[in-house]
């Protein structure tokens, strides 16, 4: 059981009736996870629908020492829907990126809330539809865009969030997981972009965009990916 105010912290549940929120509050529990703690591993049995209240998690798959990020979830994000509703085990591993709190709802809790307010079923389907759309978009980027172009887009986002120079915001290994590649390729592509003067490395781990127009042209495919300065 959790206070009803916990349910109100989930934006996509705002349209739920008071009766539906009460049902979820009566049956829900919260769990806390430390940074880098594994919520569950691929192949584990499902334990409920997890809704991120605070913090952030990444969902990863991989083998042979290489893993890639399927998606990330912050406050309001949901996890564990596929095995909970479709059966089977968890298809991916989930790791907290920072101290994270989740609301956990069992299948009986969700079924009871749907009986109280059928709109919950539509809200959950909306979440699943958004996930499919996101995964399709990520798959399209990974399969149709070279790593250099994906990295250029990532650097532009970091540049836009900064007021000058910027860091990658995470380790090179994590960037590689985000981009669907390996660290060695990220290192090589950073050097290549610096070699053609699109970015500069001003100190260990810190960069500056030196030719924003060229970098944007690369991202939008209006320019070839050059390997020579």
ABEGO torsion letter per residue (X at the ends): XBBAAAAAABAAAAABBAAAAAAAAAABBBBBBBBGBBABBBGBBBAEBBBBABEBBBBBBEBGGBBBBABBBBBGBBBGAAAAAAEEBBABBBBBABBBBBBBBBAAAAAAAAAABAAAAAAAAAAAAAAAAAAAAAAAAAAABBAAAAAAAAAAAAAAABAEBBBAGBBAAAAAAAAGBBAAAAAAAAAAAAAAGABBBABBGBBBBABAAAAAAAAAGABBBBABX
